[in-house]
Amino acid sequence: MTGTKLLERYKAGERDFSRADLHEANLHGADLRWANLHEADLCWADLHGADLRWANLHEADLCWANLREADLHRADLRRANLHGADLHGANLRWANLHGADLRWADLHGADLRWANLHEADLRWANLREADFDFSAFPMWCGSFNIICDKRLVAQLLYHLSRLDVRDCPEWDELRHDPRLVALANQSHVITKHDLPELGV
């Protein structure tokens, strides 16, 4: 199916495009709110700036798709293949990315606030300037080798330093290292949420 054909059918009121073959389709800036694209093939598709709010992209193949600045607010992306996808500046607030493959994806500047990243594979994904506030950082090997920046490091260090660890004197000593404290105190969460700075 071509992007033009899909949009014609969408404008006519159709919303179910599950398992559709949209490989390399041109859907630049398309309005696909609430569309059912379950298991659709959108590999290499151009969805730059597309409105995909509330869309069902469960298990869709979006490998190497252009989703730059796309609006994926509350989209269902469970187990979606986003390997190598361009999500630069995308809105992924409240998106369900449970089990999604985001390896090598470009999420530079993406809004991931409140996103569900449970079991998401983020290895080698570019997360510089991405906003993770109120989302759960995946604590498994799928978060190894993430490309990030000082913003995320400082945020994680601040959260680590606020743990009340009772049986690890090594960490108690380390968390008071002036260099670690100085970096953790550069976290944006301190000013954004009126939190106290750490002491040495």
N, C-alpha and C positions, 0 to 999 in steps of 0.2 A: 504494500500500500504506500502511495506517495504521501508526503506531508500535506499537499494541497487537497488530496482526496479525504484524508482524515479530518482536516479542518472544515471541509464542506459538510461532512457527516456530523461533526460536532456542532456546527452552527444550526443544523437541522434538528438538533435535540438528542442525538445519539451520544451515549457516554461510555458504552462498553466496547473497549478495543483490546480486550485481553488476548494475549498470544499473537497480537498483530505483528506483521513483519514491517518494521519501520527503519530497517537498517539504512543508515546514512540519510534519513529523511530530513528535509529542511523544515524545521518547526521554530525558526528564529522568532522570538517574541510572541509565540502562540499563546492563546488563552485556553488552557486545558484544566481549569479548576474542576475538581471532583471527577476527572476522567478515570476510568478503570483501565489501567495499562498493565494489569497483572501478567507477568511472564512475557511481556512484549519485548521484541528485539529492537532496541534503540541504540545499538552499538554504532558509534561514530555519528550519531544524529546531531544536528545543530539545534539545540534548545536554548541558545543564548538569550537571556532575558525572558524566558518563557514563564508564564504564570501557572504553576503546578500545585498551588495550594490545595491541600486535602486530596491530592491525587493518589490513587492506588498504584504504586510501582513495586508492589511486593514481588520479589524474585524477578524483576525486570532486568534485562541485560543492557546496561548503560556504559559498557566499557568504552573508554576513550571518547565518550560523548561530550559535547560542548554545552555545559550547564552554567557557563559563566554568568554571574549576576541573576540567575534564575531564582524565582520565589518558590521555595519548597516548604513553606510553613505548614507544619502538621502533615506533611506527606508521609505515606506509608512506604518506606524503603527497606523493609525487613528482607534480609538475605538478597538484596539487590547487588548486582555486579557493577560496581563503580570503579573498577580497576582502571587507573590512568585517566579518569574523567576530570575535566576542567570545571571545578566548582569555585573558582576564584570569585570572592565577593558574594557568594550565594547565600540566600536566607534559608537556614535550616533550623530555625527556631521551632522547638517541639517536634521536630521530625523524628520518626521512628527508624533508626539505623541499626536495629538489633541484628547482629550477624552479617551486616553488609561488608562487602569486599571493597575497601577503600585504598588498597595498596597502590602507591605511586600517584594517587589522586592529588590534584592541586586545590587545596582548601585555603589558600592564602586569603586572609581577610574575611573568611566565611563567618557567619553568625550561627554558632552552634549552641546558643543558650537553651537550656532545658532539653536538649536533644538526648535521645536514648541511644547510647553507644555500647550497650551491653553486647559483648562478644564481637564487636566490629573489628575488622582487621585494618589497622592504620599504618602498617609497616611501610616506611619510606614515603608516607604522605607528607605533603608540604602544609604545615599548620601555622606558618608564620603569620602573626597578627590576627589569628582566629580567636573568637570569643567563646570560651568554654564555661563561662559562669553558669552555675546551677546545673551543669551536666555532670555525669559520672565519668571520670577518666578511666579507661579500660585497664584494669590491673591484671593483664595476662600478656603472653608473648606477642600478641597482636598490637601492642603499643611500643614494641622495640623499634629503634632506628627512625622514629618520627623526626621529621625536619621541623624544628621549632625555633623560637626566639627567646630572648631574655624575659619577655612578658610571662610566658608560660612557666619558665623555670622559677622565676621569683614567686609566682602564684603557688606552685607545687611546694616550694620550700617553705613558704609561709604556712601552708596547711600542715605540712609535716611537723614544723616547729611548734604547732599548737596541740600536738598529740600529748597526752598525759601518759608517758611511758614509765612504768614502775620497776621494770626488771632489766634495764639496759643502761648501765652507767656510762658505757662508751658513747651512746647516743646523747645522754644528758650532757656529756662534755662537749661533744661535737656541735650540738644545737646552740651552744653558747659561744662558739667560735665567732669572733668579731666579723670575719669575712662573710660567713654564712648569714649572720644576723643582718649585716648591711645589705646583702643581696635580697634576702627575704623581705626586708622593709621597703624595698622598691616595688613591691607588688601593688598593682592598681586596686586590689580589693580593700586596702587599708583606707584610702580616701573615698573610694566609691561607696563603701558600706560602713564608714565611720568605725573602723576597727582599730584597736591599739597596736602601736608598733612593738616589736619584740625588744627585750632588753638583753644585754650581754650577760 
